[in-house]
Amino acid sequence: MTAWGLAALAATLCGCGSDSSGARAVASVDTGALPTSYRMVLHADCGERQLIGDFDLRVRDGRVVEAGPPRLLHRTALELDDFPTLVDLVDMAANAEPDADVELRTDDSGIPTSLRIDHDPSSIDDEECYRVTGLRPLAG
């Protein structure tokens, strides 16, 4: 992401542009500083979507290369590209519709810890909720 893109992301998502229609409390994140190879547990738990549950992910060079548990993957027919990486979570927040309620939380080092997006606050079951735990970097 360019410096301009980061500045636009920070200005757009800092919560400064909130109006009465909903939340826009999103932390600015330098995606270039995020790890590219790591393990994490992704907890996906709201809305009517196929990606629901707790998944152990292994990300290598910015791409999900392994996801489990296998029993849950087979039941849902999810593909590796269906799972968001840390950068994907930030991008989802940055690219949400202007009327969406978005809340991206990070830890003290700027790593995303949760994302909640209500794409259309006037409808039901269109939300996406993700929580990240157990983040561990992978050796080269």
Protein Blocks (a to p, Z undefined) as FASTA:
>chain_A
ZZklmmmmmmmmnopmgcfkbccddcdddfklpcfbdcdddddfedjdfbgcjdddddee
hiafbdcdfklmmmnopafklpccfklmmmmmmmgcfkbccdddddfkopafbdcddfbl
mbghkaccdddehiacddZZ
